[in-house]
Amino acid sequence: MTRPLDQPLPTDDASPAPSRRRFLGAALAGTAAVALPVVTAGPARAATHITAEDAYSAYWTARYRYAGKVPYVYGGMDPDTGFDCSGMTKWLYSRFGVYLPRSADEQYRYVRTIDKGSARPGDLVFYVNSSGRAFHNGLYAGGDMLVDAGNPEVDISYRRIYYGSKVVFGTQRY
C-alpha cells in the first residue's frame, strides 16, 4: 500500500538531513504537483548510499514529475530528452549525489538485494532473466507498484509490477 500524500515521510534516526525531511514532508503533504527542488538542485554530496528519505523523494519525483510527461528513449539519461529504465534510476539517484552504474544489470550487481518485505518506495525493482541478468528496472512504489521507463508505448509510467519474470528488489539506502 502506498503512503497517502497527507502523511509525513517516515523518520529515520540515521538520516543526516532532518531539515530536508521536514521540508519534504510538508511539501508532499500539500499536493502531488509540488516541485521538489532538492532533486533538481544537483548532487550535494558524494556518496555510495541514498538515505531512505532521499529514495522516497526520488520515487515521488519519478511518479509525479516524470510519469506520463517524459518519453522513453533507449539510452536516455535526461528528463529533457527522455529516459530508459536504468537511465532514469541513475539520473534520479545522482540528484542526491549517489552513484549507480549505467545499465540495469550493472545496477542489479551493484546494489544490495533485499526481500520485498524490506523494500521501501524509492528502492529498485529488477526484472531478471533465466541467465541471472537484469534486463529492466524501475523504482519501487510500495505494494505491487513501480515507476519505470518501460518502452516507447508507455514512456515513464506508474504501474503494477509484472511477476511473469523473476523480480528482485534492491537498495542503496543506509
mmCIF file of the C-alpha atoms, coordinates in Angstrom:
data_MODEL
# 
_entry.id   MODEL 
# 
loop_
_atom_site.group_PDB 
_atom_site.id 
_atom_site.type_symbol 
_atom_site.label_atom_id 
_atom_site.label_alt_id 
_atom_site.label_comp_id 
_atom_site.label_asym_id 
_atom_site.label_entity_id 
_atom_site.label_seq_id 
_atom_site.pdbx_PDB_ins_code 
_atom_site.Cartn_x 
_atom_site.Cartn_y 
_atom_site.Cartn_z 
_atom_site.occupancy 
_atom_site.B_iso_or_equiv 
_atom_site.pdbx_formal_charge 
_atom_site.auth_seq_id 
_atom_site.auth_comp_id 
_atom_site.auth_asym_id 
_atom_site.auth_atom_id 
_atom_site.pdbx_PDB_model_num 
ATOM 1   C CA . MET A 1 1   ? 0.000  0.000   0.000   1.00 0.00 ? 1   MET A CA 1 
ATOM 2   C CA . THR A 1 2   ? 1.412  3.403   -0.912  1.00 0.00 ? 2   THR A CA 1 
ATOM 3   C CA . ARG A 1 3   ? 1.571  6.255   1.579   1.00 0.00 ? 3   ARG A CA 1 
ATOM 4   C CA . PRO A 1 4   ? -1.170 8.897   1.138   1.00 0.00 ? 4   PRO A CA 1 
ATOM 5   C CA . LEU A 1 5   ? 0.154  12.361  0.382   1.00 0.00 ? 5   LEU A CA 1 
ATOM 6   C CA . ASP A 1 6   ? -1.229 13.739  3.638   1.00 0.00 ? 6   ASP A CA 1 
ATOM 7   C CA . GLN A 1 7   ? 1.086  11.537  5.728   1.00 0.00 ? 7   GLN A CA 1 
ATOM 8   C CA . PRO A 1 8   ? 4.612  12.777  6.503   1.00 0.00 ? 8   PRO A CA 1 
ATOM 9   C CA . LEU A 1 9   ? 7.726  10.997  5.353   1.00 0.00 ? 9   LEU A CA 1 
ATOM 10  C CA . PRO A 1 10  ? 8.998  8.308   7.697   1.00 0.00 ? 10  PRO A CA 1 
ATOM 11  C CA . THR A 1 11  ? 11.564 9.478   10.185  1.00 0.00 ? 11  THR A CA 1 
ATOM 12  C CA . ASP A 1 12  ? 14.929 7.793   10.125  1.00 0.00 ? 12  ASP A CA 1 
ATOM 13  C CA . ASP A 1 13  ? 17.303 8.483   13.010  1.00 0.00 ? 13  ASP A CA 1 
ATOM 14  C CA . ALA A 1 14  ? 20.253 7.642   10.765  1.00 0.00 ? 14  ALA A CA 1 
ATOM 15  C CA . SER A 1 15  ? 19.239 10.336  8.292   1.00 0.00 ? 15  SER A CA 1 
ATOM 16  C CA . PRO A 1 16  ? 21.725 13.231  8.204   1.00 0.00 ? 16  PRO A CA 1 
ATOM 17  C CA . ALA A 1 17  ? 19.219 15.818  6.981   1.00 0.00 ? 17  ALA A CA 1 
ATOM 18  C CA . PRO A 1 18  ? 16.275 16.379  9.366   1.00 0.00 ? 18  PRO A CA 1 
ATOM 19  C CA . SER A 1 19  ? 15.576 19.833  7.915   1.00 0.00 ? 19  SER A CA 1 
ATOM 20  C CA . ARG A 1 20  ? 15.207 18.334  4.428   1.00 0.00 ? 20  ARG A CA 1 
ATOM 21  C CA . ARG A 1 21  ? 12.926 15.627  5.891   1.00 0.00 ? 21  ARG A CA 1 
ATOM 22  C CA . ARG A 1 22  ? 10.671 18.309  7.378   1.00 0.00 ? 22  ARG A CA 1 
ATOM 23  C CA . PHE A 1 23  ? 10.659 20.249  4.083   1.00 0.00 ? 23  PHE A CA 1 
ATOM 24  C CA . LEU A 1 24  ? 9.783  17.186  2.009   1.00 0.00 ? 24  LEU A CA 1 
ATOM 25  C CA . GLY A 1 25  ? 7.148  16.012  4.480   1.00 0.00 ? 25  GLY A CA 1 
ATOM 26  C CA . ALA A 1 26  ? 5.487  19.416  4.413   1.00 0.00 ? 26  ALA A CA 1 
ATOM 27  C CA . ALA A 1 27  ? 5.775  19.707  0.634   1.00 0.00 ? 27  ALA A CA 1 
ATOM 28  C CA . LEU A 1 28  ? 4.365  16.252  -0.034  1.00 0.00 ? 28  LEU A CA 1 
ATOM 29  C CA . ALA A 1 29  ? 1.527  16.785  2.434   1.00 0.00 ? 29  ALA A CA 1 
ATOM 30  C CA . GLY A 1 30  ? 0.330  19.696  0.299   1.00 0.00 ? 30  GLY A CA 1 
ATOM 31  C CA . THR A 1 31  ? -0.024 18.427  -3.260  1.00 0.00 ? 31  THR A CA 1 
ATOM 32  C CA . ALA A 1 32  ? 1.205  15.832  -5.706  1.00 0.00 ? 32  ALA A CA 1 
ATOM 33  C CA . ALA A 1 33  ? 2.117  18.546  -8.209  1.00 0.00 ? 33  ALA A CA 1 
ATOM 34  C CA . VAL A 1 34  ? 4.708  20.025  -5.864  1.00 0.00 ? 34  VAL A CA 1 
ATOM 35  C CA . ALA A 1 35  ? 8.115  20.863  -7.286  1.00 0.00 ? 35  ALA A CA 1 
ATOM 36  C CA . LEU A 1 36  ? 10.886 19.064  -5.449  1.00 0.00 ? 36  LEU A CA 1 
ATOM 37  C CA . PRO A 1 37  ? 13.825 21.459  -5.765  1.00 0.00 ? 37  PRO A CA 1 
ATOM 38  C CA . VAL A 1 38  ? 16.079 19.166  -3.761  1.00 0.00 ? 38  VAL A CA 1 
ATOM 39  C CA . VAL A 1 39  ? 16.023 16.728  -6.692  1.00 0.00 ? 39  VAL A CA 1 
ATOM 40  C CA . THR A 1 40  ? 16.766 19.258  -9.397  1.00 0.00 ? 40  THR A CA 1 
ATOM 41  C CA . ALA A 1 41  ? 19.474 21.103  -7.454  1.00 0.00 ? 41  ALA A CA 1 
ATOM 42  C CA . GLY A 1 42  ? 22.114 18.527  -8.353  1.00 0.00 ? 42  GLY A CA 1 
ATOM 43  C CA . PRO A 1 43  ? 24.378 16.423  -6.194  1.00 0.00 ? 43  PRO A CA 1 
ATOM 44  C CA . ALA A 1 44  ? 25.014 17.845  -2.753  1.00 0.00 ? 44  ALA A CA 1 
ATOM 45  C CA . ARG A 1 45  ? 27.430 15.175  -1.574  1.00 0.00 ? 45  ARG A CA 1 
ATOM 46  C CA . ALA A 1 46  ? 29.422 12.269  -2.911  1.00 0.00 ? 46  ALA A CA 1 
ATOM 47  C CA . ALA A 1 47  ? 28.004 9.047   -1.515  1.00 0.00 ? 47  ALA A CA 1 
ATOM 48  C CA . THR A 1 48  ? 27.575 5.397   -2.306  1.00 0.00 ? 48  THR A CA 1 
ATOM 49  C CA . HIS A 1 49  ? 24.251 5.106   -0.474  1.00 0.00 ? 49  HIS A CA 1 
ATOM 50  C CA . ILE A 1 50  ? 20.999 7.017   -0.536  1.00 0.00 ? 50  ILE A CA 1 
ATOM 51  C CA . THR A 1 51  ? 19.042 7.825   2.617   1.00 0.00 ? 51  THR A CA 1 
ATOM 52  C CA . ALA A 1 52  ? 15.533 6.415   2.986   1.00 0.00 ? 52  ALA A CA 1 
ATOM 53  C CA . GLU A 1 53  ? 14.091 9.932   2.710   1.00 0.00 ? 53  GLU A CA 1 
ATOM 54  C CA . ASP A 1 54  ? 16.039 10.661  -0.482  1.00 0.00 ? 54  ASP A CA 1 
ATOM 55  C CA . ALA A 1 55  ? 14.965 7.349   -2.035  1.00 0.00 ? 55  ALA A CA 1 
ATOM 56  C CA . TYR A 1 56  ? 11.359 8.224   -1.167  1.00 0.00 ? 56  TYR A CA 1 
ATOM 57  C CA . SER A 1 57  ? 11.777 11.667  -2.698  1.00 0.00 ? 57  SER A CA 1 
ATOM 58  C CA . ALA A 1 58  ? 13.246 10.111  -5.870  1.00 0.00 ? 58  ALA A CA 1 
ATOM 59  C CA . TYR A 1 59  ? 10.172 7.887   -6.126  1.00 0.00 ? 59  TYR A CA 1 
ATOM 60  C CA . TRP A 1 60  ? 7.732  10.817  -5.746  1.00 0.00 ? 60  TRP A CA 1 
ATOM 61  C CA . THR A 1 61  ? 9.698  12.840  -8.278  1.00 0.00 ? 61  THR A CA 1 
ATOM 62  C CA . ALA A 1 62  ? 9.611  9.997   -10.794 1.00 0.00 ? 62  ALA A CA 1 
ATOM 63  C CA . ARG A 1 63  ? 5.904  9.420   -10.251 1.00 0.00 ? 63  ARG A CA 1 
ATOM 64  C CA . TYR A 1 64  ? 4.609  12.986  -10.242 1.00 0.00 ? 64  TYR A CA 1 
ATOM 65  C CA . ARG A 1 65  ? 7.129  14.898  -12.322 1.00 0.00 ? 65  ARG A CA 1 
ATOM 66  C CA . TYR A 1 66  ? 8.025  12.367  -14.993 1.00 0.00 ? 66  TYR A CA 1 
ATOM 67  C CA . ALA A 1 67  ? 5.316  9.685   -15.299 1.00 0.00 ? 67  ALA A CA 1 
ATOM 68  C CA . GLY A 1 68  ? 3.232  10.492  -18.350 1.00 0.00 ? 68  GLY A CA 1 
ATOM 69  C CA . LYS A 1 69  ? 5.402  13.522  -19.140 1.00 0.00 ? 69  LYS A CA 1 
ATOM 70  C CA . VAL A 1 70  ? 8.864  12.256  -20.083 1.00 0.00 ? 70  VAL A CA 1 
ATOM 71  C CA . PRO A 1 71  ? 9.272  9.920   -23.047 1.00 0.00 ? 71  PRO A CA 1 
ATOM 72  C CA . TYR A 1 72  ? 11.044 6.593   -23.120 1.00 0.00 ? 72  TYR A CA 1 
ATOM 73  C CA . VAL A 1 73  ? 14.278 6.928   -25.118 1.00 0.00 ? 73  VAL A CA 1 
ATOM 74  C CA . TYR A 1 74  ? 16.635 3.971   -25.442 1.00 0.00 ? 74  TYR A CA 1 
ATOM 75  C CA . GLY A 1 75  ? 19.904 5.025   -23.789 1.00 0.00 ? 75  GLY A CA 1 
ATOM 76  C CA . GLY A 1 76  ? 18.240 8.180   -22.439 1.00 0.00 ? 76  GLY A CA 1 
ATOM 77  C CA . MET A 1 77  ? 19.612 9.689   -19.245 1.00 0.00 ? 77  MET A CA 1 
ATOM 78  C CA . ASP A 1 78  ? 17.994 13.140  -19.078 1.00 0.00 ? 78  ASP A CA 1 
ATOM 79  C CA . PRO A 1 79  ? 14.437 14.295  -18.291 1.00 0.00 ? 79  PRO A CA 1 
ATOM 80  C CA . ASP A 1 80  ? 14.635 16.962  -21.007 1.00 0.00 ? 80  ASP A CA 1 
ATOM 81  C CA . THR A 1 81  ? 15.172 14.411  -23.782 1.00 0.00 ? 81  THR A CA 1 
ATOM 82  C CA . GLY A 1 82  ? 13.939 11.140  -22.255 1.00 0.00 ? 82  GLY A CA 1 
ATOM 83  C CA . PHE A 1 83  ? 14.956 8.142   -20.172 1.00 0.00 ? 83  PHE A CA 1 
ATOM 84  C CA . ASP A 1 84  ? 15.352 4.448   -20.488 1.00 0.00 ? 84  ASP A CA 1 
ATOM 85  C CA . CYS A 1 85  ? 14.850 2.345   -17.359 1.00 0.00 ? 85  CYS A CA 1 
ATOM 86  C CA . SER A 1 86  ? 18.342 2.422   -15.899 1.00 0.00 ? 86  SER A CA 1 
ATOM 87  C CA . GLY A 1 87  ? 18.988 5.958   -17.163 1.00 0.00 ? 87  GLY A CA 1 
ATOM 88  C CA . MET A 1 88  ? 16.058 7.160   -15.049 1.00 0.00 ? 88  MET A CA 1 
ATOM 89  C CA . THR A 1 89  ? 17.198 5.408   -11.877 1.00 0.00 ? 89  THR A CA 1 
ATOM 90  C CA . LYS A 1 90  ? 20.813 6.507   -12.390 1.00 0.00 ? 90  LYS A CA 1 
ATOM 91  C CA . TRP A 1 91  ? 19.790 10.130  -13.009 1.00 0.00 ? 91  TRP A CA 1 
ATOM 92  C CA . LEU A 1 92  ? 17.399 10.303  -10.035 1.00 0.00 ? 92  LEU A CA 1 
ATOM 93  C CA . TYR A 1 93  ? 19.915 8.804   -7.595  1.00 0.00 ? 93  TYR A CA 1 
ATOM 94  C CA . SER A 1 94  ? 22.629 11.124  -8.920  1.00 0.00 ? 94  SER A CA 1 
ATOM 95  C CA . ARG A 1 95  ? 20.486 14.110  -7.853  1.00 0.00 ? 95  ARG A CA 1 
ATOM 96  C CA . PHE A 1 96  ? 21.310 13.007  -4.311  1.00 0.00 ? 96  PHE A CA 1 
ATOM 97  C CA . GLY A 1 97  ? 24.996 12.501  -5.045  1.00 0.00 ? 97  GLY A CA 1 
ATOM 98  C CA . VAL A 1 98  ? 24.621 8.722   -5.161  1.00 0.00 ? 98  VAL A CA 1 
ATOM 99  C CA . TYR A 1 99  ? 26.357 6.740   -7.888  1.00 0.00 ? 99  TYR A CA 1 
ATOM 100 C CA . LEU A 1 100 ? 24.658 3.912   -9.765  1.00 0.00 ? 100 LEU A CA 1 
ATOM 101 C CA . PRO A 1 101 ? 26.244 2.190   -12.768 1.00 0.00 ? 101 PRO A CA 1 
ATOM 102 C CA . ARG A 1 102 ? 24.637 2.712   -16.181 1.00 0.00 ? 102 ARG A CA 1 
ATOM 103 C CA . SER A 1 103 ? 22.794 -0.480  -17.159 1.00 0.00 ? 103 SER A CA 1 
ATOM 104 C CA . ALA A 1 104 ? 20.021 -2.349  -15.333 1.00 0.00 ? 104 ALA A CA 1 
ATOM 105 C CA . ASP A 1 105 ? 22.256 -5.418  -14.973 1.00 0.00 ? 105 ASP A CA 1 
ATOM 106 C CA . GLU A 1 106 ? 25.186 -3.364  -13.650 1.00 0.00 ? 106 GLU A CA 1 
ATOM 107 C CA . GLN A 1 107 ? 22.862 -1.690  -11.131 1.00 0.00 ? 107 GLN A CA 1 
ATOM 108 C CA . TYR A 1 108 ? 21.499 -5.105  -10.115 1.00 0.00 ? 108 TYR A CA 1 
ATOM 109 C CA . ARG A 1 109 ? 25.006 -6.351  -9.385  1.00 0.00 ? 109 ARG A CA 1 
ATOM 110 C CA . TYR A 1 110 ? 25.961 -3.108  -7.615  1.00 0.00 ? 110 TYR A CA 1 
ATOM 111 C CA . VAL A 1 111 ? 23.136 -2.836  -5.060  1.00 0.00 ? 111 VAL A CA 1 
ATOM 112 C CA . ARG A 1 112 ? 22.291 -4.990  -2.059  1.00 0.00 ? 112 ARG A CA 1 
ATOM 113 C CA . THR A 1 113 ? 19.361 -7.287  -2.830  1.00 0.00 ? 113 THR A CA 1 
ATOM 114 C CA . ILE A 1 114 ? 16.560 -7.414  -0.289  1.00 0.00 ? 114 ILE A CA 1 
ATOM 115 C CA . ASP A 1 115 ? 13.264 -9.252  0.108   1.00 0.00 ? 115 ASP A CA 1 
ATOM 116 C CA . LYS A 1 116 ? 10.064 -7.498  -0.913  1.00 0.00 ? 116 LYS A CA 1 
ATOM 117 C CA . GLY A 1 117 ? 9.023  -7.094  2.737   1.00 0.00 ? 117 GLY A CA 1 
ATOM 118 C CA . SER A 1 118 ? 12.091 -4.903  3.368   1.00 0.00 ? 118 SER A CA 1 
ATOM 119 C CA . ALA A 1 119 ? 11.639 -2.762  0.249   1.00 0.00 ? 119 ALA A CA 1 
ATOM 120 C CA . ARG A 1 120 ? 10.586 0.875   0.603   1.00 0.00 ? 120 ARG A CA 1 
ATOM 121 C CA . PRO A 1 121 ? 9.416  3.361   -2.029  1.00 0.00 ? 121 PRO A CA 1 
ATOM 122 C CA . GLY A 1 122 ? 12.462 4.559   -3.944  1.00 0.00 ? 122 GLY A CA 1 
ATOM 123 C CA . ASP A 1 123 ? 14.305 1.236   -3.736  1.00 0.00 ? 123 ASP A CA 1 
ATOM 124 C CA . LEU A 1 124 ? 14.995 -0.534  -7.003  1.00 0.00 ? 124 LEU A CA 1 
ATOM 125 C CA . VAL A 1 125 ? 12.984 -3.293  -8.687  1.00 0.00 ? 125 VAL A CA 1 
ATOM 126 C CA . PHE A 1 126 ? 14.771 -5.551  -11.167 1.00 0.00 ? 126 PHE A CA 1 
ATOM 127 C CA . TYR A 1 127 ? 13.426 -7.984  -13.741 1.00 0.00 ? 127 TYR A CA 1 
ATOM 128 C CA . VAL A 1 128 ? 15.907 -10.844 -14.072 1.00 0.00 ? 128 VAL A CA 1 
ATOM 129 C CA . ASN A 1 129 ? 16.068 -13.404 -16.891 1.00 0.00 ? 129 ASN A CA 1 
ATOM 130 C CA . SER A 1 130 ? 16.834 -17.125 -16.601 1.00 0.00 ? 130 SER A CA 1 
ATOM 131 C CA . SER A 1 131 ? 20.572 -16.404 -17.059 1.00 0.00 ? 131 SER A CA 1 
ATOM 132 C CA . GLY A 1 132 ? 20.562 -14.260 -13.917 1.00 0.00 ? 132 GLY A CA 1 
ATOM 133 C CA . ARG A 1 133 ? 20.932 -10.938 -15.779 1.00 0.00 ? 133 ARG A CA 1 
ATOM 134 C CA . ALA A 1 134 ? 18.689 -7.949  -15.060 1.00 0.00 ? 134 ALA A CA 1 
ATOM 135 C CA . PHE A 1 135 ? 17.094 -6.727  -18.281 1.00 0.00 ? 135 PHE A CA 1 
ATOM 136 C CA . HIS A 1 136 ? 14.870 -3.994  -16.821 1.00 0.00 ? 136 HIS A CA 1 
ATOM 137 C CA . ASN A 1 137 ? 14.481 -1.946  -13.633 1.00 0.00 ? 137 ASN A CA 1 
ATOM 138 C CA . GLY A 1 138 ? 12.472 0.806   -12.000 1.00 0.00 ? 138 GLY A CA 1 
ATOM 139 C CA . LEU A 1 139 ? 11.706 2.460   -8.670  1.00 0.00 ? 139 LEU A CA 1 
ATOM 140 C CA . TYR A 1 140 ? 9.595  0.578   -6.150  1.00 0.00 ? 140 TYR A CA 1 
ATOM 141 C CA . ALA A 1 141 ? 6.407  2.446   -5.254  1.00 0.00 ? 141 ALA A CA 1 
ATOM 142 C CA . GLY A 1 142 ? 5.071  0.214   -2.489  1.00 0.00 ? 142 GLY A CA 1 
ATOM 143 C CA . GLY A 1 143 ? 2.601  -2.633  -2.698  1.00 0.00 ? 143 GLY A CA 1 
ATOM 144 C CA . ASP A 1 144 ? 2.832  -4.174  -6.143  1.00 0.00 ? 144 ASP A CA 1 
ATOM 145 C CA . MET A 1 145 ? 3.555  -0.896  -7.950  1.00 0.00 ? 145 MET A CA 1 
ATOM 146 C CA . LEU A 1 146 ? 6.605  0.720   -9.550  1.00 0.00 ? 146 LEU A CA 1 
ATOM 147 C CA . VAL A 1 147 ? 7.618  3.720   -11.635 1.00 0.00 ? 147 VAL A CA 1 
ATOM 148 C CA . ASP A 1 148 ? 9.689  2.857   -14.679 1.00 0.00 ? 148 ASP A CA 1 
ATOM 149 C CA . ALA A 1 149 ? 10.650 3.778   -18.203 1.00 0.00 ? 149 ALA A CA 1 
ATOM 150 C CA . GLY A 1 150 ? 9.213  0.703   -19.862 1.00 0.00 ? 150 GLY A CA 1 
ATOM 151 C CA . ASN A 1 151 ? 9.224  1.244   -23.615 1.00 0.00 ? 151 ASN A CA 1 
ATOM 152 C CA . PRO A 1 152 ? 8.172  3.819   -26.231 1.00 0.00 ? 152 PRO A CA 1 
ATOM 153 C CA . GLU A 1 153 ? 4.499  2.805   -25.947 1.00 0.00 ? 153 GLU A CA 1 
ATOM 154 C CA . VAL A 1 154 ? 4.225  3.575   -22.218 1.00 0.00 ? 154 VAL A CA 1 
ATOM 155 C CA . ASP A 1 155 ? 7.035  6.115   -21.638 1.00 0.00 ? 155 ASP A CA 1 
ATOM 156 C CA . ILE A 1 156 ? 7.633  6.832   -17.921 1.00 0.00 ? 156 ILE A CA 1 
ATOM 157 C CA . SER A 1 157 ? 4.758  5.237   -16.064 1.00 0.00 ? 157 SER A CA 1 
ATOM 158 C CA . TYR A 1 158 ? 3.373  4.273   -12.679 1.00 0.00 ? 158 TYR A CA 1 
ATOM 159 C CA . ARG A 1 159 ? 2.137  0.712   -12.970 1.00 0.00 ? 159 ARG A CA 1 
ATOM 160 C CA . ARG A 1 160 ? 1.750  -2.708  -11.409 1.00 0.00 ? 160 ARG A CA 1 
ATOM 161 C CA . ILE A 1 161 ? 4.869  -4.885  -11.092 1.00 0.00 ? 161 ILE A CA 1 
ATOM 162 C CA . TYR A 1 162 ? 4.745  -7.702  -13.623 1.00 0.00 ? 162 TYR A CA 1 
ATOM 163 C CA . TYR A 1 163 ? 5.529  -11.018 -11.964 1.00 0.00 ? 163 TYR A CA 1 
ATOM 164 C CA . GLY A 1 164 ? 5.752  -13.048 -15.191 1.00 0.00 ? 164 GLY A CA 1 
ATOM 165 C CA . SER A 1 165 ? 9.533  -12.667 -14.877 1.00 0.00 ? 165 SER A CA 1 
ATOM 166 C CA . LYS A 1 166 ? 11.743 -13.096 -11.838 1.00 0.00 ? 166 LYS A CA 1 
ATOM 167 C CA . VAL A 1 167 ? 11.516 -9.897  -9.767  1.00 0.00 ? 167 VAL A CA 1 
ATOM 168 C CA . VAL A 1 168 ? 14.291 -8.897  -7.374  1.00 0.00 ? 168 VAL A CA 1 
ATOM 169 C CA . PHE A 1 169 ? 14.307 -5.883  -5.053  1.00 0.00 ? 169 PHE A CA 1 
ATOM 170 C CA . GLY A 1 170 ? 17.484 -3.948  -4.297  1.00 0.00 ? 170 GLY A CA 1 
ATOM 171 C CA . THR A 1 171 ? 18.556 -0.997  -2.227  1.00 0.00 ? 171 THR A CA 1 
ATOM 172 C CA . GLN A 1 172 ? 21.352 1.505   -1.890  1.00 0.00 ? 172 GLN A CA 1 
ATOM 173 C CA . ARG A 1 173 ? 19.848 3.214   1.156   1.00 0.00 ? 173 ARG A CA 1 
ATOM 174 C CA . TYR A 1 174 ? 21.502 3.362   4.545   1.00 0.00 ? 174 TYR A CA 1 
# 
